[in-house]
Amino acid sequence: MKSLPFALTLLLVSGLASFSKSASATTPVVTVTSPKNGSQDSSPVNFTASASSPDCSAGIAAMRIYTAPSQSAYTTDSNKLDVSLTLAAGTYNTVVQAWDNCGGVGKTPVNITVTAASSGPTPKFLYSSDSGGNRIYGYNINPSTGVITPTSQGSVVTGSQPGRIASDLGGYRLYVVNSGSKDVEGYFINRSDGSLQQVPDAPGVIVGDPLAVVVHPSGDYVFVTSTVSSTENYVAAFAVQSNGSLVQVPGSPFPTQDLPSAAVIDPTGNFLYVAPLETTYVDAYRIDTSNGTLTPVPGEPFLLPDDTNEGQCGAFDLAIEPGGKRLLAPEECAGQVAVFNINSSTGALTNAPYSPFVDPRQVPQVPEDITSIAVDPQNRWWYLYESIPEEIPGGDIATLTPQDTAERTGQNCGDLVRADPSGKFVYALGNTDGNGVCGTSSGGQQGAILGFSVNQSNGTLTPLPGSPFPSPTPDNPGGGDGLVVTQ
């Protein structure tokens, strides 16, 4: 894939539809289970409700949340809703309203008081891999400002050509896949200073070239995707031993489709999803949590919706929303994000309403390449890295509003984006011309890590002081280097 300028797009999760009907004799019944009337809630506020219409055999057409008269906050063409809304501190006389297919309207008021916004764990360390220098670089994160500074250790030497990296949920271990030495290495993270110490014994051997790595929520298993040829592609499953070393589980490696470039595990630890870049599908596996073995989910592979790619081109990155209800698959060549509902019992995927979502900024007939996606830990926004077609000069950060209008808010460049666990900051791999200006096909390719603070009211991004931060890690469009933020 050729190097192009890039943009980081902010996509608001809610408010992507509209619906209205006139009232009639039928009256839907709206039951709100969350939030409770008269409750005090921290933002984001989770709204959970259902609707029925006893007098309308055709059922419910849509539901909507109003945070004030005529102020629509979320709409779904369903008889159920479950969404978290970011609301500023204050008192709200909200209304959850439903329309049935007979023209009837029903509503339930819910009066709430919103306190200060909640946040996740404090960010502590950032790590990036350098495939050309065979190193992992470590950084301390200032929890107040988001500014990063190198750890006292600075870096550690890895195997040949390190690529994607991943950590466990607690930030105690770090794993890196090395495409040159064809293995996966593990490191202990010193929680006081961020320094890395390699785990004992030999690294886990991979069949083929490793591409993506993901750690089970329990920390007991590590999964690595790899490719040998267009007909030989695998997911290697490793059990983590008491001393931190890795041993492949029974039956590993497990077959998958061509060029499995991304992998993600749902929060329950029951399901693993893999995106093969050379096919327009998502593979799904059930994880045996007792031994780490994988079994294909019935009905997989699942087709990316409304695919408009030229040839075979799937997703280069994957994400799952907090709560584990939806899988997000940015289609690398189509300039759109496929959204799947996850069946919590079987792991099967179904296309979500209004999926796929398309950025309206795109030049007609010239879709942007979406190389990476990150989800706000409080499930308020998605962050997308998009390459800008040559028809649009330069690169931007764009904010996609619920009204499907885009606002350009700044310059950016790179191909990998990650949100910090608190939801306060966003970081990305990039390149500059040496003066803090994004590199282009004619500019320099000096490494940079870009950092942004997140406006907690509307999700817009502002560069952190000192960003872009100089880094020995170059940006490799196509996925040569890795980036991870730990608590």
N, C-alpha and C positions, 0 to 999 in steps of 0.2 A: 504494500500500500504506500503510495507516494506521500511525502510530507506536505501537509497543508496547514494554514492557520486554523486555529480552533476556537470554539466558543463554549462557555459554560452556561447552560440554560437552567433556570429555576422553574420547575413546574409545580404549581399548587395542586395538592391532591384532591381537594374538594371543589365543588361548584362547576362541574364540566357538562352540565345539561340544563335544560329548562323545559317546563311543561305547565300547561294551564287548561282548564276546562270550566265550563259554566255549571252552576249547581242545578240539581233536580230533586225529585222526591226521595231518592235514596240517600242515606247518610252513613259514610264509613265510620268505623269505630277505631280510634287511634289509641294504642296502649304504649306508654313510654316507661321503660324500665330503668333508664339512666339518661340524664341525672334525675334525682328525686326532686319533686317540687319543694321549694324553700331551702334547698341544699346550698352549701358553700363548696366550691370546686376550684381546683387549680387548673390553669390553662396548660395544655389543651384539654378541653372538656369532651368527654366521651358521650355521644348521643346514641342510644340503642332503643329502637322502637319497632313496632309492627302494626299492621292495619288489616282490617277485614270489613266486608260490607255484606251483612246478612241478607239485605234485600236486592243485591245485585249479583246475579249468577255469573256474570262475566269477570268479577273480581276487581282487584285494585290495579289502577293504571300507574300511579306514581305517588311518591311521598316527598315532602319538602320541609326544611327547617328554616324558620324565620327568626332572626335574632332581635328584630324590631319590626314595626309595621312597614311592609313593602321592602324589607331588607332580606332578600333570599341568601342563605348561607350554604345550602347544600340541597341537591335534588337527586332522586334515584327513581328509575322506572321499575319499581319493585314494591312488594308488600312488606319489605323489611329494610331497615337501615341500621348501620353500625359504623359510625365515623367519629373521628376526633377533630374538633374545631378549635383553632387558636383564637382566643378572645382576650381582649385587654381587661385589666382589672376593673370591676364595676358591677352594677346590678342590671340584670337582663330579664325582660318579660318575653321569653322565647315562646314560639308556637311550633308544634309539629303537626303538619297538615297532610291529608291524604285525599286523592281523587280516585273514584272508582270508574269503571268503564261504562257506567250508566249515566255519568255526568254528575254524580253526587260528590259532595265535599264534606269532610269531617276534620275536626282539629282538636288538639289538646294543649292547653297552655302549661308552660313549665317556667316558674319564676326561680331564678338562681342568682347567686352572688359569686363572682369570679375573683379569686385572690391572685396573688402573683404567680407567674408562670413557673412550672416545675422544670427541673433539668435533670439530666442523667448523671452518671459518674463523671468525676473531674478528669479531664484529659491529662496525661502525664508524659508519655513518650511517643515519638514518631520515628519510624524506621523506613529507609528506602534502600533498594538494592541497585547495584551497578553491574550490569552484565559485561561491560567492557573492562572494568577494573577488578572484577571478581571480589567485591566487597559488599558488606552491609553497613550503612552509615546510620548512627543513632543520634537523636536530638531530644533535648528536654523541651517540654511545652510549658510556657508560663500560663497557669490556669486562669489568670485574670485578663491577660492581653492576647493570648494565643500565639505570641511571638515564640519562635523556635531558636534554640542555640545548641551547638554540638555538645554531646555528652563528653565527660572527661576522657572516656575511652576513644571516642571518635568513630572508630570503625573496626570491623573484624574481617579477616580473610575467609572467603567461602570457597566452595568448589568452583569448577569452571562454568562461566556464563550464568550467574544467578538471575532468576526472573521473578515471578510472582512470589509474594511472601504473605504469611497469615499468622495471627496470634490466637491463643485461646482467649476465652471471654474475660478471665481475670487479669490478663496481661502478665502471665508468669512464664510463658514459653513462646518462642518464635520459630517458625518453620520457613524454609526457603527451598525452592526447586531449582536445580542447576541443569540447564539443558546441555552444557558441554560435557560434564561428568556424569550425566544421566542418573541423578540421585536426588534425594530429599534430605536436608540436614535440619537438625533441631538444636535450639539454643535456649538456655535458661536466661531469663531476664532478671537482673538484679533490681528489685523494686525500689531501692534507695537511690540509685544513680543511673539506671538505665543501661548499664554495661551488660554485655552478652558473654556467656560462657557456653561453648559447644558441649552438647550432651555426649556421654561416653559411647564407645563402640563405633563400628562403621556406619556411615549413612545408609538410609534405606535405598536399595537399588530399584531403578525404574526400568520397565520394558519400553524402549522407544524414547522420544523426547518429551520430558515433562512440560506441562503448559500451565496448569492451575493447581492451587492447593487450598484446602479448606479444613478447618478444625471442628470436630464435633463439639456441641455445646457442653458436653460433660468433660471435655478435654481428654477422653480415653482413646479417641481414634483420630487419625489424620487421613484424608483422602486426596489423591493426586491424579489428575488426568494426564494422559500421554498419547502421543501419536507415533506410529511406526510407518504407516502408509495409508492411502485412502481406504484400504480394506482392513487395516489392523489398527484399532484405537481402543484405549482401555481406561478404566478407573482402578488405580491401585489403592487398596485399603490397608492401613497399618494400625496395629494396636500399640498404644504407648505403654512401655514397661515402667516399672517403679523407678528405674534410674534415668528415665527420659528417653531411652533408645526406642527404636521403631522395629516392629516385626510384622510382616504381612499376615493378614488374617486368612483363615481357610478359604480356598476358592479364588483368592486374589491373584492376578488382576481380573476385573470384570469387563466384558466388551461394551463398547459404546460406539457412537457414530464418528464421522470423519472430522478431525481437527477439533477436539473438545476443549475449547479455549476458556470456558468459565464454569464454575461450580459454586453451589450455595446449598446450605442446609437449613431447614425450617427450625424455628425456635424450640420445638418439642424434641428435636433430634431424631425424628422418625423417618424423615424423607430427605433424599439428596437429589438435586436437580443439576443437570449438566447441559450446557449449550454448545453443540458442535457448530463451529463457524462455517463449515463447508456444506451444511444442510440447513433447511428451514424448519427445524424441529427442536424440541426440548426433550431430552431423555429424563426419566424419573425412576427412582429406586427407593424401595423400602429398606431402611437400615435396621438390622437386627442389633438392638442395643446391648445384647448380652455378649456378642462376639464380633460385631462390626461387619458382618457379611452383608452383601447387597442382593436384593431380589427386584427385578423389574416390576413397576407398578402396572396393573392391568390397564390396557388401553394405550400405553406409551409406545412409541414417541408421540408427542403432542405437537400438532402443526401450528406454526406461528400464523396469526390471523391476517387475512387480506394481504398476503405477501406480494410485493410489487418489484422484488429485486430482479436484476438482470443476472441470470444464472443462479448458482447456489451460494447464498450468503446469509448466515444466521446471526446470532447474537455473540458479541465479543465479551460481554459482561452480564451478570445477573444480580438481582437483589430481591430480598423478601421484606415486605413491610413489617414493622414491629407488630407483634400479635400473630404473625404467620398466616394471615388470611389471603394475601395476594402475592403472586410472583411477578416480577417486572423483568421483561426481556427486551432491551433496546436492540432493534434490528439494525445491524451495523451498516448496511447499504441502503436501507429504505427510509431513513430519517423519521422513524416512528418507534413508539414503545408499545410492545404487546403486553397486555395485562391479563393474567389468569387468576381466577378464583381457585384456591386450593381446598380440595375435599379433606377435611381434618381426619377422617377415618381411613380413607384409602390412599390419599396423596395424589389422586387424579386431578388433572387440570381442565378447567372449562373457561372459555373466553369470557372475560368480564364485560358488562355493559359499556358501550362507547369505546371499547378497545378495537384497534390500536389508536393511541393518541398521537397526533401529528403536530409539530411546531409550525404555526402559520407563517413564521418568518421565512420559511424555505422558498427558494427560487423554484417556480414551476418547472417540472420535469428534471430538476437537478437536486435530488434529495441529499441531505447532509448525512455524512457518516457519523453515527452515534457510537463512540468507542467505549464509553463508560457511564455508569449510573451509581449514585449513592442516595440513600434515603435518610431524611432527617430522623434522628432517634425518637422524636416525639410524633412521627408520622404526619408532619405538616406539609413537607415539600419533598420533591425529588430534585436532585442535581444531575444534570446531563452534560457530558462533554460531547460537543458536536464539531466536526470539521466543517469549515465554511467553504462552500463551493467557490471556484475561482471567479464567478460572476459577482461575488460580494467581496470587496477589498477589505483586508484586515480581519481581526478577530474580536469578538465581544463576549461579554456576559449579558445574557438576556433574561428578563423576568417574564414568564408567561402567566398572565392573569386569568381569573375565572371567565372573563369576557373574551378570552382567546385573542388578546392583543399583546404585543410584545414591546417591552421597553428596553433599549440598549443602555446598559449601565456601566460599562467599562471594558477594558481590553484584557484578553486572556489567551493562553496557548497551552497545549498539552494533550494528553490522551488518557489520563487516569485520575479519578476524583474520589475522595473519601471524606466522610463526615466524622467529626470527633464524637465521642460517646455522650457528651453533655448537650450537643445540639447548638453550641455557641460558635463553633468554627468549622470551616471547610478547607481542606488542603488538596493540592493537585500537583502532579509532576508536570514540568514544563521545560521550555528551553528559551534562552534569550540571546540577544546579539552581543552580550557583554555589558550593555548599558541599561539593563532592566527592561528592554523592549523585546516583545515576542519575536522569536526567530521565525524566518520564513524560508522558502526554498532557496532564496538568494542570500539569506542572512546567516548569522552564526548559529551554532548548536550547543552553546554552553549550558550546563545543567542548571536547573532552578527548581525550587519547591515554592509553589505559590500558596499563600495563606489568605483567608478572608474571614471577617467577622460576620455573623448572621444577625440581621435585624429581627428581633424576636416577635415583632408585630406583623411584619409582612414578608419576611424571608429574603429580602434583598441583601446583596453581599457588598462589603466594603473591604478593599485590600488592607491587610494588617500592616502596621508600621514596619518598614524594612522589607516588605514583600515586593518582588520575588526574592527569596533567600538563596544566596549562592549555594550550590551543591555540586559535588563531584558526580552525582547521578544524572546522566543525560536523559532527555526525553526520547524514547524510542517508539514512534508511532507503529502500532502493530504488536506492542506488548512485551518488549524486552525486559523492562524493569518493573519493580514492584513498590508498593506504598501501603503502609498500615499505620493506624493511630490506635494506641492502647490507653486504657484508663490507668 
